[in-house]
Amino acid sequence: MAKPHLPERVVTLLMSSDYARLVGRTVTKQRDYVVDIAALHTRDELLRDLGLDRILVRQVEKWLGFHDRRLRQPTESIDIAMCGLEFRKRPVRRPRPGARRRRLDPKAAPNEQG
């Protein structure tokens, strides 16, 4: 079975939502966690606020299912949904070649060569 595809315009709409700012401050972080951003939406929110048609909403649901996620239920609190997110250790996108990784301990001094 082929990996479901999410159209770029849907990704753009998800990243411009209010939930995107809750998940990440930068566009890069938001793009890395677009699965989490999508999972914070309810079906009605996608239909109403983002102006998506039913076919695209079903496509988002199928895409989330591929990532073992689902849309938030209307009865679920956004707070509970945020606490339940399991932010990935690895982002959805692959890092750029040559990109540096951050140190895990910000207090650790860099290795000095003398």
C-alpha atoms as a printed R data frame, in Angstrom:
    type eleno elety resid chain resno       x      y      z
1   ATOM     1    CA   MET     A     1   0.000  0.000  0.000
2   ATOM     2    CA   ALA     A     2   1.393  3.392 -0.999
3   ATOM     3    CA   LYS     A     3   2.055  6.064  1.576
4   ATOM     4    CA   PRO     A     4  -0.857  8.557  1.638
5   ATOM     5    CA   HIS     A     5  -0.018 11.990  0.310
6   ATOM     6    CA   LEU     A     6  -1.157 15.290  1.793
7   ATOM     7    CA   PRO     A     7  -1.439 18.130 -0.747
8   ATOM     8    CA   GLU     A     8   0.886 21.072 -0.118
9   ATOM     9    CA   ARG     A     9  -2.027 23.501  0.114
10  ATOM    10    CA   VAL     A    10  -3.496 21.449  2.988
11  ATOM    11    CA   VAL     A    11  -0.124 21.515  4.773
12  ATOM    12    CA   THR     A    12  -0.004 25.290  4.273
13  ATOM    13    CA   LEU     A    13  -3.506 25.673  5.693
14  ATOM    14    CA   LEU     A    14  -2.644 23.519  8.719
15  ATOM    15    CA   MET     A    15   0.516 25.513  9.362
16  ATOM    16    CA   SER     A    16  -1.397 28.792  9.265
17  ATOM    17    CA   SER     A    17  -3.846 27.596 11.936
18  ATOM    18    CA   ASP     A    18  -3.746 28.746 15.551
19  ATOM    19    CA   TYR     A    19  -2.727 25.245 16.641
20  ATOM    20    CA   ALA     A    20   0.516 25.489 14.666
21  ATOM    21    CA   ARG     A    21   1.733 28.268 16.980
22  ATOM    22    CA   LEU     A    22   1.057 26.038 19.981
23  ATOM    23    CA   VAL     A    23   3.260 23.274 18.594
24  ATOM    24    CA   GLY     A    24   6.238 25.248 17.271
25  ATOM    25    CA   ARG     A    25   7.485 28.808 17.056
26  ATOM    26    CA   THR     A    26   9.275 28.561 13.733
27  ATOM    27    CA   VAL     A    27   7.969 27.472 10.357
28  ATOM    28    CA   THR     A    28  10.599 24.742 10.291
29  ATOM    29    CA   LYS     A    29   9.424 23.277 13.612
30  ATOM    30    CA   GLN     A    30   5.791 23.568 12.535
31  ATOM    31    CA   ARG     A    31   6.560 21.718  9.316
32  ATOM    32    CA   ASP     A    32   8.398 18.997 11.251
33  ATOM    33    CA   TYR     A    33   5.366 18.514 13.513
34  ATOM    34    CA   VAL     A    34   2.586 18.942 10.958
35  ATOM    35    CA   VAL     A    35   1.172 15.538 11.971
36  ATOM    36    CA   ASP     A    36   0.714 16.801 15.533
37  ATOM    37    CA   ILE     A    37  -0.829 20.042 14.283
38  ATOM    38    CA   ALA     A    38  -3.309 18.142 12.128
39  ATOM    39    CA   ALA     A    39  -4.215 15.837 15.034
40  ATOM    40    CA   LEU     A    40  -5.253 18.859 17.134
41  ATOM    41    CA   HIS     A    41  -8.033 19.745 14.685
42  ATOM    42    CA   THR     A    42 -11.552 18.367 14.748
43  ATOM    43    CA   ARG     A    43 -13.339 17.317 11.593
44  ATOM    44    CA   ASP     A    44 -15.725 20.284 11.899
45  ATOM    45    CA   GLU     A    45 -12.820 22.717 12.272
46  ATOM    46    CA   LEU     A    46 -11.225 21.438  9.095
47  ATOM    47    CA   LEU     A    47 -14.497 21.746  7.230
48  ATOM    48    CA   ARG     A    48 -15.407 25.174  8.638
49  ATOM    49    CA   ASP     A    49 -12.259 27.115  9.478
50  ATOM    50    CA   LEU     A    50  -9.921 25.812  6.824
51  ATOM    51    CA   GLY     A    51 -12.562 25.674  4.118
52  ATOM    52    CA   LEU     A    52 -11.674 22.148  3.030
53  ATOM    53    CA   ASP     A    53 -14.133 19.942  1.222
54  ATOM    54    CA   ARG     A    54 -15.125 16.509  2.533
55  ATOM    55    CA   ILE     A    55 -12.816 14.644  0.161
56  ATOM    56    CA   LEU     A    56  -9.782 16.544  1.430
57  ATOM    57    CA   VAL     A    57 -10.844 16.013  5.051
58  ATOM    58    CA   ARG     A    58 -11.058 12.256  4.395
59  ATOM    59    CA   GLN     A    59  -7.606 12.459  2.826
60  ATOM    60    CA   VAL     A    60  -6.288 14.158  5.997
61  ATOM    61    CA   GLU     A    61  -7.906 11.429  8.129
62  ATOM    62    CA   LYS     A    62  -6.322  8.690  6.005
63  ATOM    63    CA   TRP     A    63  -2.934 10.444  6.176
64  ATOM    64    CA   LEU     A    64  -3.209 10.737  9.968
65  ATOM    65    CA   GLY     A    65  -4.156  7.056 10.188
66  ATOM    66    CA   PHE     A    66  -0.975  6.180  8.305
67  ATOM    67    CA   HIS     A    67   0.921  8.030 11.059
68  ATOM    68    CA   ASP     A    68  -1.111  6.235 13.797
69  ATOM    69    CA   ARG     A    69  -3.016  9.407 14.643
70  ATOM    70    CA   ARG     A    70  -6.560 10.702 14.323
71  ATOM    71    CA   LEU     A    71  -8.425 13.988 14.367
72  ATOM    72    CA   ARG     A    72  -9.437 15.297 17.788
73  ATOM    73    CA   GLN     A    73 -12.983 14.424 18.816
74  ATOM    74    CA   PRO     A    74 -15.360 17.391 19.393
75  ATOM    75    CA   THR     A    75 -15.726 16.357 23.041
76  ATOM    76    CA   GLU     A    76 -11.950 16.267 23.658
77  ATOM    77    CA   SER     A    77 -10.379 19.301 25.292
78  ATOM    78    CA   ILE     A    78  -7.522 20.951 23.412
79  ATOM    79    CA   ASP     A    79  -5.543 20.864 26.681
80  ATOM    80    CA   ILE     A    80  -5.929 17.096 26.980
81  ATOM    81    CA   ALA     A    81  -5.065 16.662 23.313
82  ATOM    82    CA   MET     A    82  -1.898 18.766 23.703
83  ATOM    83    CA   CYS     A    83  -0.794 16.767 26.749
84  ATOM    84    CA   GLY     A    84  -1.364 13.535 24.849
85  ATOM    85    CA   LEU     A    85   0.878 14.465 21.960
86  ATOM    86    CA   GLU     A    86   3.964 12.354 21.647
87  ATOM    87    CA   PHE     A    87   6.363 14.655 19.900
88  ATOM    88    CA   ARG     A    88   8.605 12.618 17.710
89  ATOM    89    CA   LYS     A    89  12.263 12.225 18.457
90  ATOM    90    CA   ARG     A    90  12.739 12.257 14.705
91  ATOM    91    CA   PRO     A    91  10.883 14.841 12.634
92  ATOM    92    CA   VAL     A    92   8.664 13.881  9.706
93  ATOM    93    CA   ARG     A    93  11.095 15.533  7.306
94  ATOM    94    CA   ARG     A    94  14.693 14.435  7.083
95  ATOM    95    CA   PRO     A    95  17.276 16.953  8.305
96  ATOM    96    CA   ARG     A    96  19.286 18.892  5.772
97  ATOM    97    CA   PRO     A    97  22.658 17.388  4.889
98  ATOM    98    CA   GLY     A    98  25.351 19.094  6.928
99  ATOM    99    CA   ALA     A    99  22.876 20.509  9.459
100 ATOM   100    CA   ARG     A   100  24.229 20.607 12.986
101 ATOM   101    CA   ARG     A   101  22.402 18.967 15.835
102 ATOM   102    CA   ARG     A   102  21.885 20.828 19.088
103 ATOM   103    CA   ARG     A   103  23.590 19.592 22.198
104 ATOM   104    CA   LEU     A   104  21.214 17.844 24.575
105 ATOM   105    CA   ASP     A   105  22.598 19.606 27.644
106 ATOM   106    CA   PRO     A   106  22.586 23.388 27.084
107 ATOM   107    CA   LYS     A   107  24.816 23.889 30.166
108 ATOM   108    CA   ALA     A   108  27.571 21.666 28.823
109 ATOM   109    CA   ALA     A   109  30.582 23.624 27.691
110 ATOM   110    CA   PRO     A   110  31.850 23.064 24.152
111 ATOM   111    CA   ASN     A   111  35.034 21.037 23.800
112 ATOM   112    CA   GLU     A   112  37.954 23.426 23.869
113 ATOM   113    CA   GLN     A   113  41.060 22.632 21.889
114 ATOM   114    CA   GLY     A   114  44.100 24.334 23.155
